[in-house]
Amino acid sequence: MRSTPIGLLTGLCLSICVLVFYPQDQHKAEHIKVANPVVEQVQHPDLTNTIVSTTHQQPELEQVPAESAEALFKQAMQIRQCRNVPRTDKAFNQWLDEALSRDEVHTIVETMKARYQRCLGDTNRDENYVEKLMQAAQMGSDEAADTLWRLAPTEVHQALKFSTLTRDEQVARMKAFTAQKYLVTEQVALLGGEKATLQLIRGYQYLDPDTGGQNYIQALAYSHYFLQTRQDSEVYSRVEWTRRYLEQRMTLDEITQAQQLANKLQHRE
């Protein structure tokens, strides 16, 4: 008879244990199931970040003007190289005969042959390449700004058709061209154009279009600006020499003004 109560007690204990401990195990299992989605959700921010970063990667769109500037510069250079090249076989053969009759240098003859072949069929050679160079520089082309400074005055006169103007008009147009050249070159320099900055350092030593005279303060300012922003440049030491050369010829007040201007230029980037 005693075994019966013991059995009942044993069964009761087992039932209690099942009720108490089974829910705990089930709760743990639920936690395990929930953990998997959490791990998956950790990956979502990465995917989101990837999407966001891809969305924000707009340099390709922002570089379109730079690519357009490069294309415009190439067009301008093609026109410039073709401007004095014969347009027909007859004209080229005539040039060749004259060149051979005067014992023209072989490299010049070969260069003209190559240019003639390259320019055949170019219908754009009558376009104004100086204006194209100016436009490319306005769009940020360092090469275009540099090329503007390499144009001889006679070339500018010819390209802009100054010969049809009076003497006073030619002088006025040339002054306007020079002022615009300085302006766009300064814009390119502030965008990081190395060649543009070097041209300004040289240019201001001889002419300030605003005054018609030299401007060592501007030249020194752009020298400081170059040294502050182009430490990795191959011509860094040359600009450093120019800086010392200019400072030896300037007053302390002028040097201070140039340093202040250089700081302003750097913060305008």
C-alpha positions in Angstrom: 0.0 0.0 0.0 2.9 2.4 0.7 4.3 1.9 -2.8 1.2 3.5 -4.3 1.6 6.9 -2.6 5.3 6.8 -3.5 4.4 6.1 -7.1 1.9 8.9 -7.0 4.4 11.2 -5.5 7.0 10.2 -8.1 4.6 10.8 -10.9 3.6 14.1 -9.5 7.2 15.3 -9.3 7.8 14.3 -12.9 4.8 16.2 -14.0 5.9 19.3 -12.1 9.4 19.0 -13.6 8.0 18.8 -17.1 5.8 21.8 -16.6 8.6 23.8 -15.0 11.6 23.0 -17.2 10.0 22.4 -20.6 8.8 26.0 -21.0 12.4 27.2 -20.2 13.8 24.9 -22.9 11.1 26.2 -25.3 12.0 29.8 -24.4 15.6 29.1 -25.2 14.6 27.6 -28.5 12.6 30.7 -29.3 15.6 32.8 -28.5 17.7 30.8 -30.9 15.2 31.3 -33.7 15.0 35.0 -33.1 18.8 35.2 -33.1 19.0 34.3 -36.8 17.0 37.2 -38.1 19.1 39.5 -35.9 22.2 38.3 -37.7 20.5 38.8 -41.0 19.5 42.3 -40.0 23.1 43.1 -39.1 23.8 42.6 -42.8 21.1 45.1 -43.9 22.9 48.2 -42.8 25.9 47.0 -44.8 23.7 46.6 -47.8 22.1 50.0 -47.1 25.5 51.6 -46.8 26.5 50.1 -50.0 23.5 51.4 -51.8 23.9 54.8 -50.2 27.6 55.0 -51.1 26.8 54.0 -54.6 24.1 56.6 -54.8 26.5 59.3 -53.5 29.3 58.3 -55.8 28.5 61.1 -58.2 32.1 62.0 -59.3 31.3 60.6 -62.7 28.5 63.1 -63.1 30.6 65.8 -61.6 33.5 65.0 -63.9 31.4 65.4 -67.0 32.4 69.1 -67.3 36.1 68.1 -66.9 35.7 65.6 -69.7 33.9 68.1 -71.9 36.7 70.6 -71.2 39.2 68.0 -72.3 37.3 67.3 -75.5 37.0 71.0 -76.2 40.7 71.4 -75.6 41.5 68.6 -78.0 39.3 70.1 -80.6 41.0 73.5 -80.2 44.4 71.9 -80.6 43.4 70.0 -83.7 42.1 73.2 -85.3 45.3 75.0 -84.3 47.5 72.3 -85.8 45.6 72.3 -89.0 45.2 76.0 -89.5 48.2 76.5 -91.8 48.1 73.0 -93.4 47.3 72.8 -97.2 43.7 71.7 -97.8 44.1 69.9 -101.1 46.6 67.6 -102.8 47.4 70.4 -105.3 48.1 72.9 -102.5 50.2 70.3 -100.6 52.3 69.4 -103.7 52.9 73.0 -104.4 54.1 73.5 -100.8 56.3 70.4 -101.0 57.9 71.6 -104.3 58.7 74.9 -102.7 60.1 73.3 -99.6 62.3 71.0 -101.6 63.6 73.8 -103.8 64.8 75.7 -100.7 66.3 72.6 -99.1 63.8 72.6 -96.2 64.8 70.6 -93.2 63.8 67.0 -93.5 62.0 66.9 -90.2 59.8 69.9 -91.2 58.8 68.2 -94.4 57.9 64.9 -92.7 56.0 66.8 -90.0 54.0 68.6 -92.7 53.3 65.4 -94.5 51.9 63.8 -91.3 49.8 66.9 -90.4 48.4 67.0 -94.0 47.2 63.4 -93.7 45.8 64.0 -90.2 44.0 67.2 -91.2 42.4 65.8 -94.4 38.7 66.0 -94.3 38.7 68.2 -91.1 35.8 70.6 -91.7 36.3 72.3 -88.4 39.6 74.0 -89.1 37.9 77.4 -89.7 36.5 77.5 -86.2 37.9 79.9 -83.7 40.3 77.7 -81.6 41.3 80.6 -79.3 37.7 80.9 -78.2 37.6 77.1 -77.7 40.7 77.3 -75.6 39.2 80.0 -73.5 36.0 78.0 -73.0 37.9 74.9 -72.0 39.9 76.9 -69.5 36.7 78.4 -68.1 35.6 74.8 -67.6 38.7 74.0 -65.6 41.2 72.7 -68.2 44.7 73.3 -66.9 46.2 72.4 -70.4 43.9 75.0 -72.1 44.9 77.7 -69.6 48.5 76.9 -70.1 48.2 77.0 -73.9 46.5 80.4 -73.9 49.8 81.8 -72.4 51.8 80.1 -75.2 50.0 81.9 -78.0 52.0 84.5 -79.7 50.3 87.9 -80.1 50.4 87.6 -83.9 48.6 84.2 -83.6 45.9 85.8 -81.3 45.5 88.6 -83.8 45.1 86.2 -86.7 42.7 83.8 -84.9 40.5 86.6 -83.5 40.6 88.4 -86.9 42.0 91.7 -85.4 43.3 92.7 -88.8 39.9 94.0 -89.8 39.9 96.4 -86.9 41.4 99.8 -86.4 44.7 100.1 -84.5 42.9 101.4 -81.4 40.3 98.6 -81.5 43.1 96.0 -81.8 44.8 97.4 -78.7 41.6 97.4 -76.8 40.6 93.9 -77.9 44.1 92.6 -77.0 43.9 94.2 -73.6 40.5 92.6 -73.0 41.9 89.2 -74.2 44.8 89.5 -71.8 42.6 90.4 -68.9 40.3 87.5 -69.6 43.3 85.2 -69.9 44.5 86.2 -66.4 41.0 85.7 -65.0 40.3 82.2 -66.3 43.9 81.2 -65.4 43.3 82.3 -61.8 40.1 80.3 -61.7 42.0 77.2 -62.9 44.8 77.8 -60.5 42.3 77.8 -57.6 41.0 74.5 -58.8 44.5 73.0 -58.4 45.9 73.7 -61.9 49.6 73.5 -61.6 50.5 74.9 -65.0 48.0 77.7 -64.5 49.6 78.7 -61.2 53.1 78.6 -62.8 51.9 80.9 -65.6 50.5 83.4 -63.0 53.8 83.4 -61.1 55.7 84.2 -64.3 53.0 86.5 -65.7 52.6 88.9 -62.8 56.4 89.5 -62.7 56.0 91.2 -66.1 52.4 92.4 -66.3 49.4 93.0 -64.1 46.5 93.6 -66.5 44.8 95.9 -64.0 47.7 98.3 -63.7 49.8 97.7 -66.9 52.9 97.2 -64.8 54.7 94.5 -62.8 53.1 93.0 -59.6 55.6 91.2 -57.5 53.1 90.9 -54.7 50.8 88.8 -56.8 53.7 86.8 -58.2 54.9 86.1 -54.7 51.4 85.3 -53.5 51.0 82.6 -56.1 54.4 81.3 -55.3 53.4 80.8 -51.7 50.1 79.4 -52.8 51.9 76.9 -55.0 54.3 75.9 -52.3 51.5 75.4 -49.8 49.4 73.2 -52.1 51.8 71.4 -54.4 54.5 69.9 -52.2 54.6 66.8 -54.4 55.3 68.8 -57.6 58.4 68.1 -59.6 59.0 71.9 -59.9 58.6 72.6 -56.2 62.3 73.5 -55.8 62.1 75.8 -58.8 59.2 77.7 -57.4 61.0 77.9 -54.0 63.9 79.5 -55.8 61.5 82.0 -57.4 60.0 82.8 -54.0 63.5 83.7 -52.6 64.3 85.7 -55.7 61.2 87.8 -55.4 61.5 88.4 -51.7 65.1 89.7 -52.2 63.6 92.4 -54.3 60.6 93.3 -52.1 60.1 95.3 -49.0 58.9 93.5 -45.8 55.5 95.1 -46.1 55.2 93.8 -49.7 56.2 90.3 -48.5 53.6 90.4 -45.7 50.9 91.5 -48.2 51.8 88.6 -50.5 51.7 86.1 -47.6 48.3 87.4 -46.6 47.0 87.2 -50.2 48.4 83.6 -50.4 46.4 82.6 -47.3 43.2 84.1 -48.9 43.9 82.2 -52.1 44.3 78.9 -50.2 41.0 79.4 -48.3 39.1 80.2 -51.5 39.8 76.8 -52.9 
